[in-house]
Amino acid sequence: MTEEIEGILQNSEDGLKKIFEIYCSFGEPMNTRFLKSSKLLKLLKDCGLLKGQSRLPGGIKKGANQITLVEMDLAFKQICFKGMQQKAYD
């Protein structure tokens, strides 16, 4: 059972990394490693995770948790190294 769970987790991680690379390379085809805050904003909008700015058809499900633009910006700045404007997947 443990091997099955590890396989599922590995597949999920591979899928998330691929999505990360797609958003990194948006407008910069050779960049698959660094995510700028503007690209994170696009990702959150596309996923329906940003309050008041969902791009999902039919909107977001009632009761779903979303974050504000300010919360996203603060979290991005805390995660990134001081002075950097982008974040690598690792």
N, C-alpha and C positions, 0 to 999 in steps of 0.2 A: 504494500500500500504506500509506503514512503517513497519508493521509486516512481510510482504513478503521480504522486503529488509533486515531486521534484520535476518530473517531465512537464506537467501542466504549468508550473511556475516558470520553467525555462521558456516554454512557448509564449507565455504572457510577457515575459521580459523581452524576448526577441521582438514581439509585436510592438511593444511600447517604444523600444529603441528605434524601430523602423519609422514609427510615427514622429518621434523626436527628430530623426534625420530628415524627414520630409519637410517639417516646418523650418528646420535650420536652413535647408537649401532653397527655400522659397525666395526667389529673386537673386539668389547666389548659388548657382548650381554646383559649384565646387565645395561649398561649405556644408558639411554633414556633421560637424562636431560642436559648433557654438550657436547657442540660441540667444538672440537679442531680446530685449524686453518687448519690442514692437511685435516680434514674432510670437512671443508668449501670449501677448494680448490677442493676436489672431487665433491661436490655438484655443484659448479659453472661450472666445466668442463662438468659434466653430463647434465646440463641445457643449455650449450652453451653460458654462460655469460662471459667466460674468453677469452680475445683476443688471437687468434692464437692457442687455445687449445680445441676447441669444439669437443665433442664426439657425436654430433648429426649426424645421417645419412644424407648425403647431405649438411652438414655444416649449418651455421647460415644464416638466411634471410638477404638479402642485406638491409643495413640501420639500422639494429638492434643495439642497444646500448650494448656495452661490456665494461668490465673493465680490466685493466692490473693486473698482479700478484702483483705489488708494491701497486697499489690502494687497492686491496683486503687486503693485509697485513696491510696497514696503517689504513684502516677502522676497521679491526678486533681488532687491538691494541687500537684504540680509544674507541671502544664499550666496550671492556672487562675492568675489574678493573685492576689497576696497579699490576703487578706481576703475574696475572693469565694468563693461556694459553688456556682457554676454556670459552665458553659462554653458559649460560642456556637460554631456550626459553623465560622465563618470562622476 
